[in-house]
Amino acid sequence: MANTTKTGAFLVGKDNTTYWSANGQPNAEDTPSASETSVSEFLVEKYTGSLSRQDEIPRKPVAAMSYGKRVRIARLYQSYEEFIGQVIRVGGWAKSTRAQSKDFCFVELNDGSHFKNLQVIINKTVGENFDDVYKAIVGASFMFTGTLIKSPAKGQDFEL
C-alpha cells in the first residue's frame, strides 16, 4: 500500500470562516477580483501539519490583567517571579475553605483561567470581614488584595 499524503490548505474566506481546500486553492467567491485593490481581506494559511491527533495545539497568550485590574491565576502560573513581593488583586470562586485556627484560614481560589488553584491565606487582622471568610462555603465569590509571596510549603511555588 502506497503512502499518500494529501496536499491542501486551510483557508479563511472573506466572511472569516475557515474551510479546508483539498487542492489548496480558494473558492471562486473568496478570490479577490481585479477591481479589488486590497488583498488583505483574503487570508490564506497553509497547513503545515499532517492532520494528526498528535499535532501541537497552539496556546493563546494569557492577559496579565482582566476586568478590575485583577491578575489572572493563569498569568501567575505562567511567570509568577515578576509578581513576587508585589501587592496584587485576584478574584474568583472558592474551591475549598479551611480554618487552621481562629486566627487564620485558607481559601483555594480559582478564576477559571487555569486548572490549578491559588492558595490565599487570610489572617484575623484583616478586620471585621474575617468571620465572613471563615464561614464561607465552596463556590463563594471573593476578591482579594494582598502580597504574593514565595510559599514555604512543599510542592507550591507561591501564595497570596
Buried (B, 14 or more C-beta within 10 A) or exposed (E): EEEEEEEBBBBBBBEEEEEEBEEBEBEEEBEBEEEEEEEEEBBBEEBEEEEEEEEEEEEEEBEBEBEEEBBBBBBBBBEBEEBEEEEBBBBBBBEEBEEEEEEBBBBBBBBEBBEEBBBBBBEBEEEEEBEEBBEBEEEBEBEBEBEBEEBEEEEEEBBB
